[in-house]
Structures are given as structure tokens and as C-alpha cells.
Amino acid sequence: MIRKASLIMVALALIAVLPFTVFAGGEQEKTVPEEVVVYASVDEANAKKILDAFTEDTGIKVAFVHLSSGPAFSRIQAEGNNPQADVWLGAPSENHILAKEEGLTLEYKSDDYENLGAQFKDPDGYWRCFYMNPMAFGVNTEALEKAGAPMPTSWADLTNPVYEGLIQAPTPQASGTAYNIIASLVTMMGEDEAFDYMADLNSNIQTYTSSGTGPSKAVAVGQCAIGIQFTPAFFQFISEGYPLEVVFPKEGVGFEAPAVSIIKGGKNTAAAKILVDWLVSKDGQDVLSEANTFFYPVNPAAQLADGMPAFESLKTVSFDVEWAGSNKERLVERWVNEVLAAK
């Protein structure tokens, strides 16, 4: 009798710690996860718009920390044995390739993953892209006129001494946006010519920003005349009445297709899977336009915001993301030694 009573007590204790489930019509329903923790390498304002919409749609709360791609990757590496986040949101796909290679992320496929084009996902399911944007020059027309400089129309134009001290761009030491510039120029020009070009351009750079969106903030208020980065913040400032013009250089531009990965060993993996599926669903993709992120959707069924030229109408340059991922450390080191040190 004592043994039987003990077994009953153990059973009751196990029931007490099991996750609560709901039964409807004789069928068991899954417990809805309550929270997901995100490291967001998307600019902070747009990360909040997207993640707030996710919470509104699903009821799952999101705690997020905004980190540029370099610091985010470093933190995920440092926390490899005890992850503090569940999802890495944003940063170019080559960063997620490195995370995959180091065993830091989780393989996950679903119907939403299968519906994406091959260029927007890892073939093994470790990452998927959730938006895309072209590179461009953002030009403050008032600051440019004050400096007496002409409107640039090409990458070649930017090395003209008339632009000395008028240009801001991000640094590849901390920014995935900057590394996209390097990879795109190498693809267009060849590696040695691209590094010669960037060394020439260096003499016209006012400052290199740690954030990929830093140049847009400076160019909007006239701190510089030209900013080089991806287009969303430029379109955002134009919509708010700032005297900016977006220029797509005639040689062509690279583009970003930032990805999202589930961090291996995170505490809220079920919620993480719901988030990555929602991000590439039509509902999640429509939020990109509805919330004025000015991001280009990767789901062809989603809508495009007013005032944005069709992505297909632009002269874009694609590079091999596997190559970009495996060569990133080498190319960034070469940039530091040959470009940043250039006189």
C-alpha cells in the first residue's frame, strides 16, 4: 500500500510540471509558446515594427537586442555553450553561412521555407532570407549644392576630389552592409581593381560608420552630402520630407537579402520556428509595406510600397554567397590593410 501511494504521488508531481494543453472536440491542441528572444541586426526601428506586428498576429512576446551583424555573430559565438537568444534576425546570408559552419544554428524546414526561391534560402534549411534591398547613394541635394559639387551618377564619380570629405560609408569591420559593398565591387571589377578603387575612394570619405544605416542619418541632416548604404532609410527620409535623392550608380549595384536563423540550443525553439515561418509568409511579408519599412519582399505574393522602383528594373550585381562567406575574413583584413590605411 505504501508503494502504491508513493507511485500515485510521483504521478501527480509529474502532471504538475507538464506543459498545460487544451483539449477541443476530443483532440489535443499544442501549447502556444509565450516568448522568443531575438538578436536583431535589422535597424532598430524596423526591427521593432516587424516584431511588434508578429506579436500582434500571434500573441507571442518578443524580447530583442539590436546588434550590428559583426557584434551579433561574436555574441552568438561566445554564448555557444549557453545561448541567450533564440533567433538571429537580419545580417547578410553570408554571416548566417558562417554561423551554420560553426554549428551555431538549427536546421528547420517547413511549407513556408519550401515556397521560397532557391536564392533566398540555405539548401539544408539553416537560414532563409526575409527581404531584399539594393545598394545606392543617398544624396542631400542642399548639402551638395552648398559644396558646389555635381550630382554623382556612378561609382567612378565618387573618387573625384570635389567630393573630398562629403561621403560617409559603413565599415566592414562591424557592418554587413559594408561587406556587401566590397563583395559587389570585387564581382564587378575584379579583386585587385576593386581594392585600388576603394583606396582611391578613401581619400573622399568623411567617416566610416559602425552601423550600416549610419550614413543615412548623417546625409539626411546634411552632416555629409552623400551616404552609401542600402535604400530603405533613404526612402524613409524622403517620405518624411528630407531633401534627399536616391541614385543607383550606372555600373550596377549589389543588393542585400538578409537572413534569419534559429540559434541552436535556444530556450524557446518552438516560438523561434513560428517566427521564422511568419516572416516569410504573405502576412509577414505584407507587414514590410504596411509598416513602411521600405524593404523589398521575397514572397512574390506580397505587396510593394508606393514610390519604390521595381527591383527588376534596377541594374543589380549578384555575388556567390558561399564565396562571400568563406572569403569574408580575408577580404575584410585586406580592406583594413590596404583601404583604411590608404593616404
N, C-alpha and C positions, 0 to 999 in steps of 0.2 A: 504493500500500500504506500509505503514511504517513497519507493522508487517511482510508482505511478504518479504520485503527487509532484515529485520533482520534475518528471517529464512534462507534466502539464504546465508547470511554472516556466520551464525553458521555452516551450512553445508560445506561451503568452508573451514572453520577453522578446522573442523573435518577431512576432506580429507587431509589437510596439515600435520596432525600429525599421520595419519595411516601409518603402515609399507609399504614400496614400494613392489609391487608384479609385476610379469611379466606374460603376457598372451601369450600363444603359441597355435596355432591351435584351438582357442576358449576356451582353458582350462586354469584355473588359476594355476600357479606354486607357491610353497611355497618360501618365502624369505629364502635365505641361511644365517644362523647365522654368525656373523663376528668373535666372540671371545669366549673363555672359560677360566676360571681361575681355576687352579689346585693346590691343596696341594699334593705334591709328596713324598711319603715315600719309593719309589724305590730309589736306589742310584742315585745320581745326573747325572752322565754321561749317564747311561742307560735311565733314565727318559727323558733326552734331545733327545737321539736317537729316542726313541719311539714317543715322542710328535712332533718332527720335521717331522717324516715320516707321522704322522697324518695330519699335516698342509699341507704337500706336496700333499697328496692324496685328501684332502677335501677343502683346501683353508681357513679353519678356523684357526685363530691365537690362540696360546696358551700362556698364561702368567702363569708361575708356580713358586711356592716357595718350596724348598726342606726342608722337616722336617722329623725327625725320627717319628716312629709311636706314641710314647708317647706324645711328644710335639704337633704333628698334632692333636691328639684327644683332647688334652687340649685346643688348639686354637679353634677347631670346637665347643667344649662345650661353651667356653667363648663368641663366636660370635653367639650363638644360636638364639638370637633375631634379629641379623643383619648380616647374613652370608656374608663373604667377598670372598668366593670361591664357585665354582660350583661342583667340583668333588674332592673326596679323592681317590688318586691313590696309591695303594700299602698298605702295612701293612697286617699282617695275618688276616684271616677271623674272628677270634675271636674278634679282635678290631672292626670290622665292625658290628659284632653282638651287641656289647655294644652300638655302635652309633645308631643302629636300635632300641634297647630297650629304649634309651633315646629320641627317636623321632627326631633325628638329620638328618636322611636321607630319601630319597624318594623311594617309591615303583615304579618299572618300569620293564615291561616285553616286549619282542619283539621276533621275529623269531630267532635272534642270541642267545638270552637267552635260548629259548626253546631247541636249539641244543646242549647245554652243558650237560655233565653228572651231575647227582644229587649231587655228591660230590663236584662239583665246583660252586654251586650256592645256594643262600638262597631260600627256597621253596616259599616264598612270593614275591621274586623279589627285595629285598632291596640291595643285593650285588651279585656279580659274580666274580669268580677267573679269572685271565687272564694269569697266567703262574704258573709253579711249579718248585721247586728245592730241591734236597736232602741236608742234613747237611753232613759235612765232616771235616776232619782235613786237613789243608794245611801245608805241611812240607817243610821248606827250608833245602834242603839236605846239603848245605855247612855249614850253621849255626849249624845243628845237628851234623855234623862230627866234627866241631871245638869244640863243647861242649862235645864230646866223648859219646854221648847218642845214643841208638839204635832206629831204626825206630819203632814207636808205631803202633800197629795193632788193638788195642781195647780201649774201654773206660777205662777198668781196668788198662791198661798200664799207663795211664796218671797220676795216683796217685803215681807212682814210684818216690822216691826222686831224681832220676837222672835228672828229668825234672824241678826241682825247679827253678823258675824264667825264664823259657823258653817258657811259654804258655801265649797267650792272648785270651780273650773271651769277648763278649759284656756283658753289664749289663742289667738285666731285668727291672731295674728302668727306662730305656729310650728306650730299644730296643725290638722290637717284635721278632727278631731272637733269643735273649737270652731266651725269654719266651718259644719259641718253644723247646729249649733245655730242659728246666725244664719240660714241659708237656710231652715230649718224654721220658725222663728218668723216670718220675713218672709212665708212662704207662708201660715201660719195667721192672722196678724194684719194683714198689710199692712206695708209697709216703715216708714213713719213711726211707727206704733203700736208695732211691734216694737223700734225703737230707743229709743223712750220707755220701754218696759218694761225693756230691758236697762240703761238708765241708772239706773232705779229699783233694779234688782237689784244694781247695782254697789256700792251702799252696804252690802249684806249680805255681799259677797264677802270672805273672809279673804285669799285669794291666788289669782292666776291661774297655773296650771302651764304649763310649756313643752311638756310631754308630754300627749297625750290620755288616757293612763292614770294620770297623776299623782294625780288626785283619789281614785281607789280606794285607793291606798296610804295616803293620809292618813286617809281615813274608816275604813279597816279598823282602824287602831291608835288611833282616837279623837282624832287631831290636829284634825279637824273633825267635825261631826256629819252633814253632807250633802255628797255629791260628785255632780257631774253629768258623765256620760260614757256611752259605750256599755256594754252589760251584761256582757260576758264576764268581766272581772276581778271584778265584784261576785259573780257566780255562783261563781267560783273561790274567793273568800274565804269565802263561805257554806259551800262544801263542805269547807273547812279548819277550820270551827268558829268563825269570827269572828261577832260579834253584829250582822250586817247584815240589812237587809230591802230588797228591790228594789221601788221604787214607779214605776208608769207613770202620769204625770200625766193627769188626766181630759180635758184639752183635746186630747190626742194627742201623739205623739212622732215625730220624724224617725227615720230609720234610715240606716245606712251599708251600702254594698255595695262594699267596697274592691276595687280592680282590680289587674291585673298587666300590665305591658307589657315587650316586648323592646326593649332600648336599641339604637338604630341605630349600627352601626359597632363593636359589641362584638366581642371576640376569640373568643367561644365561642357563636356564634349557634345552632349545631346543638343544643348542650346546652340552650340557653335555650328552644328550641321544645319539646324533650322535657319540660322543667319546666312550662311553661305548659299543655301538654296534660294532664300528670299532675295538676295542681292541680284541674282541673275534671272529671276522670274519677271514676267511682264509687270506685275505690280511694283516690284522693287525697282525695275528699270524706269518705269514712268515717273517715279519719285525724282529721278535725276533732273527732269524738266520741270515738274510741278514745284519743286523746291528751289528752282533757279540755281542749280549747281553749275550749269553751263558745261556739263560733261556730255560727251557723246555716248549713247547707249551701245552695248554689244549685242543686245537682243533685237533682232530686226523688227519685231512686233511693237517695240516701244516707240514713243513719240520723240521728236527733236524740238528743242526750244526755238522760239522765234529769234531771228537775227543771226543765227549761226549758219554759215555756209555748209552745204552737204559735204561730208567727209570725202566722198568720192570725187568731188570737184577740185580737190587740192592735189598738188604735186608732192607726194609723200615718198619717203625713203624707208624701206624696211631693212632691218638687220636680223641676223640669226641670233635669237635669244640664248640659245645654248652656247654659241661662240661668245656672246657678250658676257654671259655669266662666268664662263671659265677663264676669260681674259680680263675680268674687271680689276683684280688686284694689280696685275701688271700694268694695265693702261693708266690707272689712277696714279700709281707710283711714277710712271713716265711723265704724267701731267705735272706732278709736283716738281720733279727734277728739271723738266725742260720748259714748261709753260709758266708756272708760278715763279720760278727763279729767273725768267727772262727779263732782260733790261730793255 
